[in-house]
Amino acid sequence: MKSLLVTGGLGFIGSNFIKDFLNSRPEWTVINFDKQTYCGNPENLRELEASPRYQYFKGDICRADEVRQAVEKAEAVIHFAAETHVDRSIDNPEDFLHTNVIGTRNLLEAAKRARIRRFVHISTDEVYGSLPEGVAEEEAPLRPNSPYSASKAAGDLLARSYWKTYQFPVIICRSTNNFGPYQFPEKVIPLFVTNLLENKKVPLYGAGQNRRDWIYVEDNCRAIEIVFDQGQEGDIYNIGAGNEMSNIDLTHKILRAMNCSTRSAIARRIGRAPITGS
């Protein structure tokens, strides 16, 4: 059996990926390396606990010794683990630097020493910053606008350096905003839905004109699998769905689906970056 190490597998995208991967690849086992932070929910993968093809390894990518132990058991790595919330990064950037930069470095170094044959680093389209129009190509300049996106951009550059310096087989995926099952309710769609269920207003930033592309998490996971199988080492792959809309249009869609009044349900907020989805 082949063995894949997935970091951050108790989180939103990671847990969806593990389920899909194990379901479609009977020749593989998965080691889930996760610190189990506030957004890592063991219930996401409870159904897999009895499977001989699934192993949970509780560990922190910021602890190099734990990372080395986990990597030694694998032949490939997909690296989801990250601090991801923009507002939290503004309040406490240090955690984001530790996890998204130092943690990524620990994983890259351990994987290089273990001669891992494929390493997929999961990033975000937010490293490109705000575009006046159109979409970012893979070689577009990195212009992050928050400590979160800056820390992810730093992790990307570090991953790229391991390809350029050591010819370590790194591939980078930059996904757009995800939505779907198991998403932690600090993100915009589940936050808005849970607020409305509790008869609370939804926090729309400014005029809601920021535009974002949205991809269903299972579609994103399948795209990552394609990159895992067919991607070229050292390359970057942007993953989107062509579902771009403004935050105000997204809000109206949610309000209509929840049968809520627009005027009474929206609370305008200013001074922070808009909540995102991944």
TORFIMI-242569 format. One record per residue (C-alpha): residue number from 1; residue in one letter; x, y, z. Coordinates in steps of 0.5 Angstrom, whole numbers. Example, Ala and Ser with C-alpha at 12.3 -4.5 7.8 and 13.67 -1.06 7.14 Angstrom:
<fifis>
resi=1, resn=A, xx=25, yy=-9, zz=16
resi=2, resn=S, xx=27, yy=-2, zz=14
</fifis>
This chain:
<fifis>
resi=1, resn=M, xx=0, yy=0, zz=0
resi=2, resn=K, xx=2, yy=7, zz=-2
resi=3, resn=S, xx=2, yy=12, zz=4
resi=4, resn=L, xx=0, yy=19, zz=4
resi=5, resn=L, xx=1, yy=24, zz=9
resi=6, resn=V, xx=-4, yy=30, zz=10
resi=7, resn=T, xx=-3, yy=36, zz=14
resi=8, resn=G, xx=-9, yy=39, zz=17
resi=9, resn=G, xx=-14, yy=34, zz=16
resi=10, resn=L, xx=-19, yy=35, zz=21
resi=11, resn=G, xx=-20, yy=42, zz=18
resi=12, resn=F, xx=-25, yy=44, zz=13
resi=13, resn=I, xx=-22, yy=42, zz=6
resi=14, resn=G, xx=-17, yy=37, zz=9
resi=15, resn=S, xx=-22, yy=33, zz=12
resi=16, resn=N, xx=-26, yy=33, zz=5
resi=17, resn=F, xx=-20, yy=31, zz=1
resi=18, resn=I, xx=-18, yy=25, zz=6
resi=19, resn=K, xx=-25, yy=22, zz=5
resi=20, resn=D, xx=-25, yy=23, zz=-3
resi=21, resn=F, xx=-18, yy=21, zz=-3
resi=22, resn=L, xx=-19, yy=14, zz=1
resi=23, resn=N, xx=-26, yy=13, zz=-3
resi=24, resn=S, xx=-23, yy=14, zz=-10
resi=25, resn=R, xx=-16, yy=10, zz=-9
resi=26, resn=P, xx=-16, yy=3, zz=-5
resi=27, resn=E, xx=-9, yy=3, zz=-6
resi=28, resn=W, xx=-7, yy=8, zz=-2
resi=29, resn=T, xx=-7, yy=9, zz=6
resi=30, resn=V, xx=-7, yy=16, zz=9
resi=31, resn=I, xx=-4, yy=19, zz=15
resi=32, resn=N, xx=-7, yy=25, zz=18
resi=33, resn=F, xx=-3, yy=30, zz=22
resi=34, resn=D, xx=-7, yy=35, zz=25
resi=35, resn=K, xx=-6, yy=39, zz=32
resi=36, resn=Q, xx=-13, yy=39, zz=33
resi=37, resn=T, xx=-14, yy=47, zz=34
resi=38, resn=Y, xx=-21, yy=50, zz=35
resi=39, resn=C, xx=-22, yy=49, zz=27
resi=40, resn=G, xx=-20, yy=42, zz=27
resi=41, resn=N, xx=-26, yy=38, zz=28
resi=42, resn=P, xx=-25, yy=30, zz=30
resi=43, resn=E, xx=-32, yy=29, zz=28
resi=44, resn=N, xx=-31, yy=31, zz=21
resi=45, resn=L, xx=-27, yy=24, zz=20
resi=46, resn=R, xx=-30, yy=20, zz=26
resi=47, resn=E, xx=-33, yy=15, zz=20
resi=48, resn=L, xx=-26, yy=13, zz=18
resi=49, resn=E, xx=-23, yy=12, zz=25
resi=50, resn=A, xx=-24, yy=4, zz=24
resi=51, resn=S, xx=-21, yy=4, zz=18
resi=52, resn=P, xx=-14, yy=0, zz=17
resi=53, resn=R, xx=-13, yy=5, zz=11
resi=54, resn=Y, xx=-13, yy=11, zz=16
resi=55, resn=Q, xx=-9, yy=14, zz=21
resi=56, resn=Y, xx=-9, yy=20, zz=26
resi=57, resn=F, xx=-3, yy=23, zz=28
resi=58, resn=K, xx=-4, yy=29, zz=33
resi=59, resn=G, xx=2, yy=33, zz=32
resi=60, resn=D, xx=4, yy=41, zz=31
resi=61, resn=I, xx=8, yy=43, zz=24
resi=62, resn=C, xx=11, yy=48, zz=29
resi=63, resn=R, xx=15, yy=42, zz=32
resi=64, resn=A, xx=20, yy=39, zz=28
resi=65, resn=D, xx=21, yy=33, zz=32
resi=66, resn=E, xx=14, yy=31, zz=31
resi=67, resn=V, xx=14, yy=33, zz=24
resi=68, resn=R, xx=20, yy=28, zz=22
resi=69, resn=Q, xx=16, yy=22, zz=26
resi=70, resn=A, xx=10, yy=23, zz=21
resi=71, resn=V, xx=14, yy=24, zz=15
resi=72, resn=E, xx=18, yy=18, zz=16
resi=73, resn=K, xx=12, yy=14, zz=15
resi=74, resn=A, xx=10, yy=17, zz=8
resi=75, resn=E, xx=12, yy=17, zz=1
resi=76, resn=A, xx=8, yy=23, zz=-1
resi=77, resn=V, xx=5, yy=30, zz=3
resi=78, resn=I, xx=-1, yy=34, zz=1
resi=79, resn=H, xx=0, yy=40, zz=6
resi=80, resn=F, xx=-6, yy=44, zz=8
resi=81, resn=A, xx=-5, yy=46, zz=15
resi=82, resn=A, xx=-5, yy=53, zz=16
resi=83, resn=E, xx=-8, yy=59, zz=20
resi=84, resn=T, xx=-13, yy=62, zz=15
resi=85, resn=H, xx=-17, yy=67, zz=18
resi=86, resn=V, xx=-16, yy=74, zz=16
resi=87, resn=D, xx=-19, yy=78, zz=22
resi=88, resn=R, xx=-15, yy=73, zz=27
resi=89, resn=S, xx=-9, yy=75, zz=23
resi=90, resn=I, xx=-10, yy=82, zz=24
resi=91, resn=D, xx=-11, yy=81, zz=31
resi=92, resn=N, xx=-5, yy=76, zz=32
resi=93, resn=P, xx=0, yy=76, zz=26
resi=94, resn=E, xx=5, yy=72, zz=30
resi=95, resn=D, xx=1, yy=65, zz=30
resi=96, resn=F, xx=1, yy=66, zz=23
resi=97, resn=L, xx=8, yy=67, zz=22
resi=98, resn=H, xx=10, yy=61, zz=26
resi=99, resn=T, xx=5, yy=56, zz=23
resi=100, resn=N, xx=5, yy=58, zz=16
resi=101, resn=V, xx=12, yy=60, zz=15
resi=102, resn=I, xx=16, yy=56, zz=20
resi=103, resn=G, xx=11, yy=50, zz=20
resi=104, resn=T, xx=12, yy=50, zz=13
resi=105, resn=R, xx=19, yy=50, zz=13
resi=106, resn=N, xx=19, yy=44, zz=18
resi=107, resn=L, xx=15, yy=40, zz=14
resi=108, resn=L, xx=19, yy=42, zz=7
resi=109, resn=E, xx=26, yy=40, zz=11
resi=110, resn=A, xx=23, yy=33, zz=14
resi=111, resn=A, xx=20, yy=31, zz=7
resi=112, resn=K, xx=27, yy=33, zz=4
resi=113, resn=R, xx=31, yy=29, zz=8
resi=114, resn=A, xx=26, yy=23, zz=8
resi=115, resn=R, xx=26, yy=23, zz=0
resi=116, resn=I, xx=19, yy=24, zz=-1
resi=117, resn=R, xx=17, yy=23, zz=-8
resi=118, resn=R, xx=11, yy=29, zz=-9
resi=119, resn=F, xx=10, yy=35, zz=-4
resi=120, resn=V, xx=3, yy=39, zz=-6
resi=121, resn=H, xx=3, yy=45, zz=-2
resi=122, resn=I, xx=-4, yy=48, zz=-1
resi=123, resn=S, xx=-4, yy=56, zz=-2
resi=124, resn=T, xx=-9, yy=61, zz=-3
resi=125, resn=D, xx=-11, yy=66, zz=-9
resi=126, resn=E, xx=-11, yy=72, zz=-3
resi=127, resn=V, xx=-3, yy=72, zz=-4
resi=128, resn=Y, xx=-4, yy=76, zz=-11
resi=129, resn=G, xx=-8, yy=81, zz=-7
resi=130, resn=S, xx=-14, yy=85, zz=-10
resi=131, resn=L, xx=-14, yy=86, zz=-18
resi=132, resn=P, xx=-17, yy=92, zz=-21
resi=133, resn=E, xx=-20, yy=87, zz=-26
resi=134, resn=G, xx=-19, yy=80, zz=-29
resi=135, resn=V, xx=-16, yy=74, zz=-26
resi=136, resn=A, xx=-9, yy=73, zz=-23
resi=137, resn=E, xx=-5, yy=68, zz=-28
resi=138, resn=E, xx=0, yy=64, zz=-24
resi=139, resn=E, xx=6, yy=68, zz=-25
resi=140, resn=A, xx=3, yy=74, zz=-23
resi=141, resn=P, xx=6, yy=79, zz=-18
resi=142, resn=L, xx=5, yy=77, zz=-10
resi=143, resn=R, xx=2, yy=83, zz=-7
resi=144, resn=P, xx=-2, yy=80, zz=0
resi=145, resn=N, xx=-6, yy=85, zz=4
resi=146, resn=S, xx=-6, yy=82, zz=10
resi=147, resn=P, xx=-2, yy=78, zz=15
resi=148, resn=Y, xx=-5, yy=72, zz=13
resi=149, resn=S, xx=-4, yy=72, zz=6
resi=150, resn=A, xx=3, yy=75, zz=7
resi=151, resn=S, xx=5, yy=69, zz=11
resi=152, resn=K, xx=2, yy=64, zz=6
resi=153, resn=A, xx=6, yy=68, zz=0
resi=154, resn=A, xx=12, yy=67, zz=5
resi=155, resn=G, xx=11, yy=60, zz=5
resi=156, resn=D, xx=10, yy=59, zz=-2
resi=157, resn=L, xx=16, yy=62, zz=-4
resi=158, resn=L, xx=20, yy=58, zz=1
resi=159, resn=A, xx=17, yy=52, zz=-2
resi=160, resn=R, xx=19, yy=54, zz=-9
resi=161, resn=S, xx=26, yy=55, zz=-6
resi=162, resn=Y, xx=26, yy=48, zz=-4
resi=163, resn=W, xx=25, yy=46, zz=-12
resi=164, resn=K, xx=30, yy=51, zz=-14
resi=165, resn=T, xx=35, yy=50, zz=-9
resi=166, resn=Y, xx=35, yy=42, zz=-8
resi=167, resn=Q, xx=30, yy=40, zz=-14
resi=168, resn=F, xx=25, yy=38, zz=-8
resi=169, resn=P, xx=19, yy=36, zz=-12
resi=170, resn=V, xx=14, yy=41, zz=-10
resi=171, resn=I, xx=8, yy=43, zz=-13
resi=172, resn=I, xx=4, yy=49, zz=-11
resi=173, resn=C, xx=-4, yy=50, zz=-11
resi=174, resn=R, xx=-7, yy=57, zz=-10
resi=175, resn=S, xx=-15, yy=56, zz=-9
resi=176, resn=T, xx=-20, yy=61, zz=-9
resi=177, resn=N, xx=-25, yy=61, zz=-4
resi=178, resn=N, xx=-28, yy=54, zz=-2
resi=179, resn=F, xx=-35, yy=53, zz=1
resi=180, resn=G, xx=-39, yy=46, zz=3
resi=181, resn=P, xx=-39, yy=41, zz=9
resi=182, resn=Y, xx=-35, yy=42, zz=15
resi=183, resn=Q, xx=-33, yy=49, zz=14
resi=184, resn=F, xx=-32, yy=53, zz=21
resi=185, resn=P, xx=-37, yy=58, zz=22
resi=186, resn=E, xx=-32, yy=64, zz=22
resi=187, resn=K, xx=-32, yy=64, zz=14
resi=188, resn=V, xx=-37, yy=68, zz=11
resi=189, resn=I, xx=-42, yy=63, zz=8
resi=190, resn=P, xx=-43, yy=59, zz=15
resi=191, resn=L, xx=-42, yy=65, zz=19
resi=192, resn=F, xx=-48, yy=68, zz=15
resi=193, resn=V, xx=-52, yy=62, zz=15
resi=194, resn=T, xx=-51, yy=61, zz=23
resi=195, resn=N, xx=-53, yy=68, zz=24
resi=196, resn=L, xx=-59, yy=68, zz=21
resi=197, resn=L, xx=-61, yy=61, zz=24
resi=198, resn=E, xx=-60, yy=65, zz=31
resi=199, resn=N, xx=-64, yy=71, zz=28
resi=200, resn=K, xx=-58, yy=75, zz=28
resi=201, resn=K, xx=-55, yy=80, zz=23
resi=202, resn=V, xx=-50, yy=78, zz=18
resi=203, resn=P, xx=-43, yy=83, zz=18
resi=204, resn=L, xx=-43, yy=85, zz=11
resi=205, resn=Y, xx=-36, yy=90, zz=10
resi=206, resn=G, xx=-37, yy=97, zz=7
resi=207, resn=A, xx=-41, yy=97, zz=1
resi=208, resn=G, xx=-40, yy=89, zz=-1
resi=209, resn=Q, xx=-37, yy=91, zz=-7
resi=210, resn=N, xx=-31, yy=86, zz=-6
resi=211, resn=R, xx=-31, yy=81, zz=-12
resi=212, resn=R, xx=-29, yy=73, zz=-10
resi=213, resn=D, xx=-29, yy=67, zz=-14
resi=214, resn=W, xx=-33, yy=61, zz=-10
resi=215, resn=I, xx=-31, yy=54, zz=-11
resi=216, resn=Y, xx=-35, yy=48, zz=-8
resi=217, resn=V, xx=-30, yy=44, zz=-4
resi=218, resn=E, xx=-31, yy=37, zz=-7
resi=219, resn=D, xx=-29, yy=40, zz=-14
resi=220, resn=N, xx=-23, yy=44, zz=-11
resi=221, resn=C, xx=-21, yy=37, zz=-8
resi=222, resn=R, xx=-22, yy=33, zz=-14
resi=223, resn=A, xx=-17, yy=39, zz=-18
resi=224, resn=I, xx=-12, yy=38, zz=-12
resi=225, resn=E, xx=-12, yy=30, zz=-14
resi=226, resn=I, xx=-11, yy=32, zz=-21
resi=227, resn=V, xx=-5, yy=36, zz=-19
resi=228, resn=F, xx=-2, yy=31, zz=-15
resi=229, resn=D, xx=-3, yy=26, zz=-21
resi=230, resn=Q, xx=-1, yy=30, zz=-27
resi=231, resn=G, xx=2, yy=37, zz=-24
resi=232, resn=Q, xx=9, yy=38, zz=-26
resi=233, resn=E, xx=14, yy=39, zz=-21
resi=234, resn=G, xx=16, yy=46, zz=-19
resi=235, resn=D, xx=10, yy=49, zz=-22
resi=236, resn=I, xx=4, yy=53, zz=-19
resi=237, resn=Y, xx=-3, yy=51, zz=-21
resi=238, resn=N, xx=-9, yy=56, zz=-19
resi=239, resn=I, xx=-16, yy=53, zz=-18
resi=240, resn=G, xx=-22, yy=57, zz=-19
resi=241, resn=A, xx=-29, yy=55, zz=-21
resi=242, resn=G, xx=-31, yy=62, zz=-25
resi=243, resn=N, xx=-37, yy=63, zz=-20
resi=244, resn=E, xx=-35, yy=70, zz=-19
resi=245, resn=M, xx=-39, yy=75, zz=-15
resi=246, resn=S, xx=-39, yy=81, zz=-10
resi=247, resn=N, xx=-40, yy=80, zz=-3
resi=248, resn=I, xx=-47, yy=84, zz=-3
resi=249, resn=D, xx=-49, yy=79, zz=-9
resi=250, resn=L, xx=-47, yy=73, zz=-5
resi=251, resn=T, xx=-51, yy=76, zz=1
resi=252, resn=H, xx=-57, yy=77, zz=-2
resi=253, resn=K, xx=-57, yy=70, zz=-5
resi=254, resn=I, xx=-56, yy=67, zz=2
resi=255, resn=L, xx=-62, yy=72, zz=5
resi=256, resn=R, xx=-66, yy=69, zz=-1
resi=257, resn=A, xx=-65, yy=62, zz=1
resi=258, resn=M, xx=-66, yy=63, zz=8
resi=259, resn=N, xx=-73, yy=67, zz=7
resi=260, resn=C, xx=-70, yy=73, zz=11
resi=261, resn=S, xx=-71, yy=81, zz=9
resi=262, resn=T, xx=-65, yy=85, zz=7
resi=263, resn=R, xx=-66, yy=91, zz=10
resi=264, resn=S, xx=-67, yy=88, zz=17
resi=265, resn=A, xx=-61, yy=82, zz=17
resi=266, resn=I, xx=-55, yy=86, zz=14
resi=267, resn=A, xx=-51, yy=90, zz=19
resi=268, resn=R, xx=-45, yy=94, zz=16
resi=269, resn=R, xx=-38, yy=94, zz=18
resi=270, resn=I, xx=-32, yy=98, zz=16
resi=271, resn=G, xx=-25, yy=98, zz=18
resi=272, resn=R, xx=-23, yy=90, zz=17
resi=273, resn=A, xx=-22, yy=86, zz=11
resi=274, resn=P, xx=-28, yy=82, zz=8
resi=275, resn=I, xx=-29, yy=75, zz=11
resi=276, resn=T, xx=-27, yy=70, zz=6
resi=277, resn=G, xx=-28, yy=63, zz=5
resi=278, resn=S, xx=-23, yy=58, zz=5
</fifis>
